[in-house]
Amino acid sequence: MSTTTVDVALGTRSYPIWIGAGLLADAARWRAAIRGRHVLVVTNETIAPLYLARVQAGLLGLDHASLVLPDGESHKTLANTAAVFDALAALGANRDATILALGGGVIGDLAGFAAACWMRGIDFVQLPTTLLAMVDSSVGGKTGVNLAAGKNLVGAFHQPRAVVVDSDTLATLPAREYRAGLAEVVKYGAIGDTAFFAWLEAHADALAARDADALVEAIAVSCRHKAGVVARDEHEQGERALLNFGHTFAHALETQTGYGTLLHGEAVSIGMVLAANLSADLGHAPRADAERLAALLRALGLPVTPPACDPQRLLTLMRLDKKNLSGRLRLILWRGIGLAEIVPDIDEQAILHVLEAD
């Protein structure tokens, strides 16, 4: 299978996303993104036995070390960020060092945040091994960690030097995590591409079965959408906020249920349906489009209704969302499939009605 390249165009800081099979073993490609001699590979206990040796083989001749962290959203913490700092210090890493983030979104977010902080910013390369990370969190430079008060409340914008998407790694991805990644794929069609949404409906069975050709196409289209939005709005001052469709609901659900109870993609799936239902309740969008979205997500094996939660507590958590301004709730809703919008000053009673209805 050939390699597809998607460029994230940020002027002098542009970088490639390489998508294809066997890319982790193609060190001749990704070593070009390493500028210094110190390299720290950050990964987790699940991924290390599968792919760490493959990456280490590509680092011969460099001063390198590895840090293996526990797996799971509950470990995306400041304490584990400090563990990365300690590993960098032990390596003697200076300002031309590089971190390789080998894993899913938790590793990418945490390792990228550590890279943003070490000596006020060093290089890092994303080596995503989950579908969700491939199509979303590895692209665009959002890094950060969770607090007990909420998800991703501490972080920084810090762009990677490159993103290496080895589609072979999806073969070892557990079914639940694979399905969770499909939620972020659906998001791109939902917020701005009706043709892609229809393509996903037509290829739902193939995607659910992990058909290789359908997968690479879905990843490439998703990355092109993400790259275009990031190029136009790197620091989320406008359009980039649309990528958070469903995420305000999702982050509150993740926090209330306990990190890891719902996978991020599962929470996003539920959150998108809640946002679509709220849009319909407010008269912004057809109810039929919310039903069509829920039907596609169900066809991909994703949840569309929240677990038992306290609606008032969810609303309180939603007030902590980073998109809110001056204490007023600001949500990403839509006018229908392909037409997302930022809506300020949402009536909290309307939000409670949607939460209570589900």
Summary of the structure (lengths in Angstrom):
residues: 358
radius of gyration: 19.5
end to end distance: 43.6
largest distance: 61.6
contacts: 1300
relative contact order: 0.11
helix: 53%
strand: 20%
